[in-house]
């Protein structure tokens, strides 16, 4: 179940990245159209607002699994392991509680929009339940991810795997960032060499 939720979160994070790519395309098109073609699309601001909200919320869970959220952990790193694990649990619980409020607020907003058949006051007249519902789904996924990490952390604590729990929940260090960068470079180099080797074999 944990692996399935992690897989879904990473796919959602890819969709979030695609949302920001579409935002870039829409803004560039609007700028070019305004300066070269003499018109401006009135829907750009509306669509980019929706995409930014959805991209933000859908990227939260995957970022949590990747330990990518910003944490002020100067003091935490200096604490002994037996204290750090409890601080990790406290931070996860705080995340779950705050995310619960986000889910409740966003779902309530989407349900109200559905009940009143609310639409945006623009030329597109977009039914607000759709962007608000997608926005709320991202927060719901983050809540599930928080619970999944909390249950795994509790299991690791009860089975004496405090080191593994600490490594899984500690904020990313510069060593982690450097290792990931080197891995990405090595993967890119291997992908570049594969077509050349295939051509040699032919």
Backbone torsions as a table, in degrees:
resi	resn	phi	psi	omega
1	UNK	NA	-41.5	179.7
2	UNK	-61.9	-45.7	-179.1
3	UNK	-64.5	-37.1	179.2
4	UNK	-64.8	-44.3	179.2
5	UNK	-65.7	-38.0	177.5
6	UNK	-65.0	-40.0	178.4
7	UNK	-63.5	-44.8	179.1
8	UNK	-61.6	-41.5	-178.4
9	UNK	-64.5	-37.8	179.8
10	UNK	-71.1	-36.2	175.3
11	UNK	-66.6	-39.0	177.4
12	UNK	-63.3	-36.5	178.0
13	UNK	-66.6	-34.4	175.7
14	UNK	-65.9	-40.1	176.5
15	UNK	-63.5	-38.4	177.6
16	UNK	-60.6	-42.7	177.4
17	UNK	-63.5	-37.6	177.8
18	UNK	-65.3	-35.7	177.4
19	UNK	-59.3	-43.8	179.9
20	UNK	-69.3	-31.1	175.3
21	UNK	-65.5	-42.9	178.1
22	UNK	-64.0	-38.0	176.6
23	UNK	-58.0	-45.2	179.6
24	UNK	-60.9	-43.9	-179.5
25	UNK	-63.6	-44.3	-179.1
26	UNK	-63.1	-44.0	-179.6
27	UNK	-66.1	-43.2	178.8
28	UNK	-62.4	-41.7	178.4
29	UNK	-63.0	-41.3	-179.4
30	UNK	-65.2	-39.6	178.8
31	UNK	-65.3	-45.8	-179.7
32	UNK	-64.5	-42.9	180.0
33	UNK	-64.0	-37.2	-178.5
34	UNK	-68.9	-40.7	-174.4
35	UNK	-87.3	-31.3	-174.9
36	UNK	-106.0	-31.5	-174.9
37	UNK	-108.2	-9.0	174.6
38	UNK	78.1	19.5	175.8
39	UNK	-141.8	165.0	179.6
40	UNK	-135.3	135.4	178.2
41	UNK	-76.0	125.1	-177.9
42	UNK	-75.2	-11.9	-175.9
43	UNK	-91.1	-7.1	-174.1
44	UNK	-61.4	-47.4	-178.1
45	UNK	-61.8	-42.7	-179.2
46	UNK	-64.5	-50.0	-176.6
47	UNK	-65.8	-41.3	179.4
48	UNK	-66.5	-31.4	175.8
49	UNK	-64.5	-44.4	177.4
50	UNK	-62.9	-46.8	-177.5
51	UNK	-64.1	-37.0	179.1
52	UNK	-66.6	-40.7	179.2
53	UNK	-65.6	-46.1	179.8
54	UNK	-66.7	-43.6	179.1
55	UNK	-61.3	-38.6	178.9
56	UNK	-63.6	-51.1	-174.1
57	UNK	-71.9	-35.6	-178.5
58	UNK	-74.0	-17.4	178.2
59	UNK	-89.7	-6.7	-173.5
60	UNK	-69.3	-45.2	-175.7
61	UNK	-66.4	-45.3	178.8
62	UNK	-63.2	-37.4	176.7
63	UNK	-64.8	-35.2	177.1
64	UNK	-65.0	-44.4	178.0
65	UNK	-63.8	-32.3	179.5
66	UNK	-84.5	1.9	-177.3
67	UNK	57.5	39.5	-175.0
68	UNK	-95.6	-8.2	179.7
69	UNK	-72.7	146.4	-178.3
70	UNK	-70.4	131.3	176.2
71	UNK	-134.2	136.4	174.8
72	UNK	-88.1	96.0	-170.7
73	UNK	-121.6	28.2	179.9
74	UNK	-60.1	-45.0	-179.7
75	UNK	-76.3	-35.3	-177.5
76	UNK	-61.1	-40.9	-178.3
77	UNK	-64.1	-24.8	-178.2
78	UNK	-89.9	-6.5	-179.7
79	UNK	-79.1	153.1	173.2
80	UNK	-66.2	160.5	-174.3
81	UNK	-58.0	-42.6	-176.5
82	UNK	-64.2	-23.0	176.5
83	UNK	-88.2	-38.2	-177.8
84	UNK	-60.3	-40.8	-176.7
85	UNK	-63.6	-36.0	178.0
86	UNK	-71.3	-34.7	175.8
87	UNK	-67.5	-36.9	174.8
88	UNK	-60.3	-45.5	178.8
89	UNK	-61.9	-41.3	179.9
90	UNK	-63.0	-41.3	179.5
91	UNK	-66.7	-37.6	178.0
92	UNK	-65.7	-42.4	179.1
93	UNK	-63.4	-42.5	177.6
94	UNK	-61.3	-40.3	177.9
95	UNK	-62.8	-44.0	-178.4
96	UNK	-64.3	-42.6	-179.3
97	UNK	-63.8	-48.3	-179.0
98	UNK	-65.3	-39.5	178.5
99	UNK	-65.9	-33.3	176.7
100	UNK	-58.9	-39.3	176.6
101	UNK	-66.1	-39.4	178.4
102	UNK	-62.8	-43.7	-179.9
103	UNK	-63.4	-46.7	-179.4
104	UNK	-60.4	-45.9	-179.0
105	UNK	-66.4	-44.7	-177.1
106	UNK	-70.7	-39.4	178.0
107	UNK	-66.6	-40.7	177.8
108	UNK	-61.4	-41.1	179.1
109	UNK	-63.8	-44.0	179.6
110	UNK	-65.6	-38.7	179.2
111	UNK	-67.2	-38.2	176.6
112	UNK	-64.3	-41.7	178.3
113	UNK	-63.2	-38.2	177.5
114	UNK	-66.9	-43.4	-177.9
115	UNK	-64.7	-38.0	-178.1
116	UNK	-96.0	3.4	-178.7
117	UNK	52.3	45.8	-175.0
118	UNK	-73.7	141.8	175.8
119	UNK	-128.9	159.1	178.3
120	UNK	-71.7	148.8	-179.2
121	UNK	-86.2	59.9	-180.0
122	UNK	-133.5	178.8	179.3
123	UNK	-66.5	-29.2	-180.0
124	UNK	-75.1	-25.1	-178.3
125	UNK	51.7	47.6	-177.3
126	UNK	-66.0	128.6	173.0
127	UNK	-62.4	119.8	-171.8
128	UNK	-67.7	-17.8	-178.6
129	UNK	-63.2	-29.3	-177.6
130	UNK	-72.2	-56.3	177.2
131	UNK	-64.8	-35.5	178.8
132	UNK	-69.0	-37.0	177.6
133	UNK	-66.2	-42.2	176.7
134	UNK	-65.3	-38.5	176.6
135	UNK	-60.9	-45.4	179.5
136	UNK	-66.0	-34.2	-180.0
137	UNK	-62.0	-36.1	177.6
138	UNK	-63.7	-41.7	177.6
139	UNK	-66.7	-38.6	177.9
140	UNK	-62.4	-39.9	177.7
141	UNK	-65.0	-39.0	176.2
142	UNK	-62.5	-40.0	178.7
143	UNK	-62.9	-44.1	177.4
144	UNK	-62.9	-40.4	178.5
145	UNK	-63.1	-40.2	177.8
146	UNK	-62.3	-43.7	178.1
147	UNK	-64.5	-40.5	179.9
148	UNK	-61.8	-44.3	178.7
149	UNK	-67.5	-35.8	179.0
150	UNK	-65.9	-45.6	179.4
151	UNK	-63.6	-40.8	177.8
152	UNK	-65.5	-39.8	179.7
153	UNK	-64.6	-40.9	178.1
154	UNK	-64.6	-39.6	177.6
155	UNK	-64.0	-41.8	179.0
156	UNK	-65.2	-36.8	177.9
157	UNK	-66.1	-42.5	-177.2
158	UNK	-70.6	-25.0	180.0
159	UNK	-99.0	9.7	176.0
160	UNK	76.8	20.2	179.8
161	UNK	-99.2	54.6	-176.5
162	UNK	-67.6	-34.5	177.4
163	UNK	-62.8	-43.6	179.3
164	UNK	-65.2	-39.0	178.2
165	UNK	-64.1	-42.6	-179.8
166	UNK	-63.3	-42.0	179.8
167	UNK	-67.3	-33.7	-177.3
168	UNK	-75.8	-26.0	-173.4
169	UNK	-112.4	-12.4	178.6
170	UNK	-67.9	144.6	177.8
171	UNK	-60.2	152.7	-179.0
172	UNK	-63.7	138.9	178.2
173	UNK	-101.6	173.5	178.5
174	UNK	-67.8	-25.6	174.7
175	UNK	-65.6	-40.4	177.1
176	UNK	-62.7	-44.0	179.9
177	UNK	-63.4	-42.0	-179.7
178	UNK	-65.7	-42.2	179.9
179	UNK	-64.0	-40.3	178.6
180	UNK	-66.1	-39.2	178.7
181	UNK	-64.2	-44.3	178.8
182	UNK	-63.8	-38.3	178.4
183	UNK	-65.1	-41.1	178.9
184	UNK	-65.6	-40.0	178.4
185	UNK	-64.0	-43.9	179.4
186	UNK	-63.3	-39.6	178.7
187	UNK	-65.8	-40.9	178.7
188	UNK	-64.5	-40.6	179.3
189	UNK	-65.4	-39.3	178.9
190	UNK	-66.3	-35.9	178.0
191	UNK	-68.1	-32.9	178.8
192	UNK	-71.5	-33.2	-177.2
193	UNK	-80.3	-24.5	-176.9
194	UNK	-61.3	-46.6	178.4
195	UNK	-61.9	-35.0	179.5
196	UNK	-66.1	-42.8	179.8
197	UNK	-66.3	-37.6	178.7
198	UNK	-64.0	-39.1	178.5
199	UNK	-65.9	-36.7	178.1
200	UNK	-64.9	-42.0	-179.5
201	UNK	-64.2	-35.8	178.6
202	UNK	-65.2	NA	NA
